[in-house]
Amino acid sequence: MKDNFTRIVEFVRSLYPEDDFIPLHVPRFLGNERKYVMDAIDSTFVSSVGEYVNRFEQMMQQITGAKYAIATVNGTSALHIALLLAGVKNGDEVLTQPLTFVATCNAIAYCNAKPVFVDVDRDTMGLSPDKLKSFLESYAEMRAGKCVNRMTGNHITACLPMHTFGHPCRIDELLDVCKKFNIALVEDAAESLGSYYKARHTGTFGLLGILSFNGNKIATAGGGGVIITDNSDLGKKAKHLTTTAKVPHPYEFVHSEIGYNYRMPNLNAALICAQLEQLDAYLADKRKTAECYKKFFAGMADVNFIAEPENSRSNYWLNAILTGSLEERDKLLKATNDNGVMTRPIWKLMNKVEMFKDCLCGDLVNAEWLEARVVNLPSSVRI
């Protein structure tokens, strides 16, 4: 009788029969990618000005429903600018989750601010509204209209939840808590292109949101990110700051403040425009793959497939399962990778990473439980 590890390897191979080695997530170029990139080259507009940059921003407005979309060179730069626009300053604190990719916390550090780690919910793997409320009631007080951490004396300026693997967190409840304490909500929606919570695209609930188009995302620009917002002043400021804060002039170089060279090049924008034309097909394909995994693991003891949370429609960027224990997780990781099927554990908690190990933490019992059990499975769009 075959063991579960062998069954898993064989099943994944049945989903991706064309690959000897099955990676976690690779891009698919099935449409106008080559045509648009060559068109950008022929135009000679290959840097941060060009038709495709503008087209990309318009497409993101249409896809997300946001009034403003500002193209950036990657998701981390988008996060950095979004936090600055939300008012995060030197010495401030930003509430976020420990279960996230390091870019979330790096962007906070770029602002010379400090992350404060609050626990996640097990079903969404995203920041918990109940834990956030409990933390603030225990540690925060209002002084002159600003939220202050009683323990440190620092301003708590922003809250930065992340939609893990494309599964929306309870973003409306988080927003309610943040409003009560006058904290700006910025959404790290890097992984959730095409995901919806209560029929509304992720990234559009907060003051600002960001998405990523890295090479491992559903739709890729090679690199690339975007800031989205409904606030016209913030939208204009985002574009200004990401283009070195250059004031328009026919020939003079005038810069009004410290800015950032974060604008997406037209070459990358050409690639992502072609990718976004196929987004609906990609999302439909990924839902079919998720259903295959869900059905397969329904008959396997001690392994649970992570399905989209209540009130959500997930993009299923990376499919994931819960094993019974840390020991079982590690056995599965070794068995699959040894047999040419790439699987990965969830990230090490950010409060355990060297740069952030001294940051303030709440009770992280759910994040620790997930860290010991989550395994990501191959999730590429199937050809």
C-alpha positions in Angstrom: 0.0 0.0 0.0 1.4 3.4 -1.0 2.2 5.9 1.7 0.7 9.4 1.7 3.9 11.0 0.5 4.1 8.8 -2.6 0.4 9.4 -3.3 0.9 13.2 -3.1 3.9 13.1 -5.5 2.0 11.0 -8.0 -1.0 13.2 -7.8 0.9 16.4 -8.4 2.7 14.8 -11.3 -0.7 13.9 -12.8 -1.6 17.6 -12.6 1.6 18.7 -14.3 2.6 15.8 -16.6 4.7 17.9 -18.9 7.4 18.6 -16.3 10.1 16.4 -15.0 10.8 18.8 -12.2 7.6 20.6 -11.0 8.3 24.1 -9.6 6.1 25.9 -7.1 4.9 28.6 -9.5 6.2 29.6 -12.9 4.9 32.3 -15.3 3.0 31.3 -18.5 3.4 33.4 -21.6 0.6 32.4 -23.9 -0.6 35.7 -25.4 0.7 39.0 -26.7 3.8 39.2 -24.4 6.4 39.0 -27.2 4.4 41.3 -29.5 4.0 44.0 -26.9 7.6 43.9 -25.6 8.9 44.2 -29.1 6.5 47.1 -29.8 7.9 48.8 -26.7 11.5 48.3 -28.0 10.6 49.6 -31.4 9.1 52.7 -29.9 12.4 53.4 -28.1 10.3 54.2 -25.0 11.8 51.4 -22.8 12.2 53.3 -19.5 9.6 54.8 -17.2 7.6 56.8 -19.8 5.6 55.0 -22.4 2.2 53.8 -23.7 2.2 50.6 -21.8 2.8 52.1 -18.4 -0.3 54.2 -18.9 -2.3 51.3 -20.2 -1.2 49.1 -17.3 -2.4 51.7 -14.8 -5.8 51.9 -16.6 -6.1 48.1 -16.6 -5.5 48.0 -12.9 -8.1 50.6 -12.2 -10.6 48.5 -14.2 -9.6 45.2 -12.5 -9.6 46.4 -8.9 -12.2 49.2 -9.1 -9.8 51.7 -7.6 -9.9 55.2 -8.8 -6.1 55.6 -9.0 -3.4 53.1 -9.9 0.3 54.1 -9.9 2.8 51.7 -11.4 6.0 50.9 -9.5 9.1 48.9 -10.1 8.1 46.2 -7.6 5.7 45.5 -4.8 8.2 46.4 -2.0 8.7 49.9 -3.4 4.9 50.3 -3.7 4.6 49.4 0.0 7.3 51.8 1.0 5.6 54.7 -0.7 2.1 53.7 0.5 3.4 53.7 4.1 5.0 57.1 3.7 1.7 58.5 2.2 -0.2 57.0 5.2 1.9 59.2 7.4 4.4 56.7 8.8 7.4 58.6 10.1 10.8 57.9 11.8 10.2 56.2 15.2 6.5 55.3 14.5 5.1 51.8 14.9 3.2 49.8 12.3 0.9 46.9 13.4 1.3 43.9 11.1 1.3 40.1 11.1 4.4 38.0 11.8 3.2 35.4 9.2 4.2 37.2 6.0 7.0 37.6 3.4 9.9 39.7 4.6 9.1 42.6 2.2 6.2 43.6 4.4 8.5 44.3 7.3 11.3 45.7 5.1 9.0 48.4 3.8 8.2 49.4 7.4 12.0 49.6 8.1 12.6 51.7 5.1 10.4 54.3 6.8 12.6 54.1 9.9 9.6 52.7 11.7 9.2 49.5 13.7 6.8 46.6 13.1 4.7 45.4 16.0 3.5 41.8 15.5 -0.2 40.9 16.1 -1.5 37.3 15.6 -3.4 36.0 12.6 -6.5 33.9 12.3 -6.0 30.3 11.4 -8.6 30.1 8.6 -7.4 33.2 6.7 -3.8 33.2 7.8 -4.1 37.0 7.8 -4.2 39.5 10.6 -6.9 38.8 13.2 -9.4 41.6 13.9 -10.0 40.2 17.4 -6.3 40.0 18.2 -5.8 43.5 16.9 -8.6 44.9 19.0 -7.4 43.1 22.1 -3.8 44.3 21.5 -4.9 47.9 21.1 -7.2 47.8 24.1 -4.3 46.5 26.2 -1.4 48.7 24.9 -2.9 51.8 23.2 -4.2 55.1 24.3 -5.3 58.2 22.5 -3.3 61.4 22.9 -4.4 64.6 21.1 -6.2 62.4 18.5 -3.2 60.1 17.9 -2.8 56.5 18.9 0.1 56.0 21.2 1.7 52.8 22.5 1.7 53.2 26.3 4.7 50.8 26.7 7.0 52.6 24.2 5.5 56.1 23.9 5.7 55.8 20.1 2.9 56.7 17.7 1.0 53.7 16.2 0.5 55.3 12.8 -0.6 52.5 10.5 -1.8 48.9 10.3 -0.5 46.6 7.5 -2.4 43.3 7.0 -1.4 40.9 4.2 -3.8 38.7 2.2 -1.8 35.4 2.6 -1.4 33.3 -0.6 -4.3 35.3 -2.1 -6.8 34.4 0.7 -8.5 37.6 1.9 -8.4 38.4 5.6 -11.3 40.0 7.4 -10.3 43.3 6.1 -13.6 45.1 6.8 -13.4 44.2 10.5 -9.8 45.3 10.6 -10.8 48.6 9.1 -13.5 49.1 11.8 -10.8 48.6 14.6 -8.4 50.9 12.9 -11.0 53.7 12.6 -11.7 53.5 16.3 -8.1 54.1 17.1 -7.4 56.6 14.2 -4.9 54.3 12.6 -4.4 54.3 8.8 -5.0 51.0 7.1 -2.7 50.0 4.3 -3.3 46.7 2.5 -0.5 44.4 1.4 -2.4 42.7 -1.4 0.8 41.7 -3.1 -0.4 38.0 -3.5 -4.1 38.6 -4.1 -4.6 39.9 -7.7 -8.1 38.7 -8.6 -9.2 38.0 -5.0 -12.3 39.4 -3.6 -13.8 39.9 -0.1 -17.5 40.4 0.0 -17.4 41.1 -3.8 -14.8 43.8 -3.5 -11.3 43.5 -4.7 -8.6 43.2 -2.1 -6.4 46.3 -1.7 -9.4 48.7 -2.0 -10.6 48.7 1.6 -7.7 50.6 3.1 -6.5 54.2 2.6 -4.0 52.6 0.1 -3.3 49.1 -1.2 -0.5 47.5 -3.2 -0.1 44.5 -5.5 2.9 42.7 -6.8 3.8 41.4 -10.3 7.0 39.5 -9.4 8.0 36.6 -11.6 6.2 34.1 -9.3 2.8 35.9 -9.3 -0.3 34.9 -11.3 0.4 37.7 -13.8 4.0 39.0 -14.0 5.9 42.0 -15.3 9.2 40.3 -14.5 9.2 42.7 -11.5 6.6 45.4 -10.9 4.1 46.6 -8.5 1.2 49.0 -8.2 -0.3 51.4 -5.6 -4.0 51.7 -5.6 -6.2 54.2 -3.8 -9.5 56.2 -4.1 -7.9 59.3 -2.7 -7.0 61.8 -5.4 -4.5 63.7 -3.4 -2.7 60.5 -2.4 -2.8 59.2 -6.0 -1.2 62.3 -7.3 1.4 62.3 -4.5 2.2 58.7 -5.2 3.0 59.3 -8.8 5.1 62.4 -7.8 7.2 60.6 -5.2 7.8 57.5 -7.4 9.2 59.7 -10.2 11.9 61.4 -8.2 9.5 64.1 -7.1 10.2 65.9 -10.4 8.1 69.0 -11.1 6.9 69.1 -14.8 8.9 71.6 -16.8 9.8 71.8 -20.5 13.5 71.6 -19.9 14.5 72.5 -16.3 15.3 69.9 -13.6 13.1 70.9 -10.6 12.6 68.5 -7.7 10.3 69.6 -4.9 11.3 67.0 -2.2 13.2 63.8 -1.7 11.7 61.4 -4.2 12.3 57.8 -5.3 13.2 56.3 -8.7 10.4 53.7 -8.3 8.5 54.1 -11.6 7.9 50.9 -13.6 9.7 50.8 -17.0 7.7 50.6 -20.2 9.3 47.2 -21.1 7.9 45.7 -17.9 4.6 47.3 -18.4 4.3 45.8 -21.9 4.8 42.4 -20.5 2.2 42.8 -17.7 -0.4 44.3 -20.1 -0.3 41.1 -22.1 -0.5 39.0 -19.0 -3.5 40.9 -17.6 -5.3 40.2 -20.9 -5.3 36.6 -19.8 -6.1 37.1 -16.2 -9.6 35.7 -16.2 -8.4 32.5 -17.9 -5.5 32.2 -15.4 -7.9 32.6 -12.5 -10.3 30.0 -13.8 -7.5 27.6 -14.4 -6.2 28.0 -10.9 -9.6 27.5 -9.3 -9.8 24.2 -11.2 -6.4 23.2 -9.8 -7.5 24.1 -6.3 -10.6 22.0 -6.7 -8.5 19.0 -7.7 -6.3 19.4 -4.7 -9.3 19.9 -2.4 -10.9 16.7 -3.7 -7.7 14.7 -3.4 -6.9 15.7 0.1 -10.5 15.2 1.3 -9.8 11.5 1.5 -6.4 11.8 3.3 -6.2 11.6 7.1 -4.2 14.2 9.0 -3.8 16.5 5.9 -6.2 19.4 5.3 -6.5 21.6 2.2 -6.7 25.3 2.9 -9.8 26.6 1.1 -10.9 30.1 0.6 -12.3 31.7 3.7 -15.9 32.7 4.3 -17.2 35.7 2.2 -14.2 35.4 0.0 -13.3 34.5 -3.6 -9.6 33.6 -3.6 -7.2 33.6 -6.5 -5.6 30.5 -5.1 -2.2 32.0 -5.9 -0.4 29.3 -3.9 -2.3 26.2 -2.9 -1.5 25.1 0.7 -2.2 22.2 3.0 -2.0 21.8 6.8 -0.1 18.8 8.1 -0.6 17.2 11.5 2.6 18.4 13.1 6.0 19.9 12.5 7.5 16.5 12.1 5.0 15.5 9.4 5.5 18.8 7.7 9.2 18.2 7.4 8.8 14.6 6.2 6.5 15.8 3.5 8.9 18.6 2.4 11.7 16.1 2.1 9.8 13.4 0.3 8.3 15.7 -2.3 11.5 17.7 -3.0 13.6 14.6 -3.2 11.2 13.4 -5.9 11.3 16.5 -8.1 8.1 18.1 -6.8 8.8 21.5 -5.3 7.0 22.2 -2.0 7.8 24.9 0.5 7.0 25.6 4.2 5.3 28.9 5.0 7.7 31.7 5.9 9.6 31.8 9.2 7.8 34.2 11.5 9.1 37.7 11.2 9.6 38.0 15.0 12.2 35.2 14.6 14.1 36.9 11.8 17.3 38.6 13.0 16.4 42.1 12.0 13.0 42.1 13.7 13.6 39.7 16.7 13.4 42.5 19.2 10.2 44.0 18.0 7.1 44.1 20.2 4.8 41.1 19.9 1.4 40.1 21.0 0.3 36.6 21.6 1.2 34.7 18.4 -0.3 31.3 19.1 -2.1 31.0 15.8 0.9 32.1 13.7 3.2 29.6 15.5 0.6 26.8 15.0 0.5 27.6 11.2 4.2 28.0 10.9 4.7 24.4 12.1 2.1 22.9 9.7 1.6 24.8 6.4 3.1 23.4 3.1 2.7 25.1 -0.3 2.1 22.9 -3.3 2.8 23.5 -7.0 0.3 26.0 -8.3 1.3 27.2 -11.7 -1.4 27.7 -14.4 -1.7 24.4 -16.2 -1.1 24.3 -19.9 
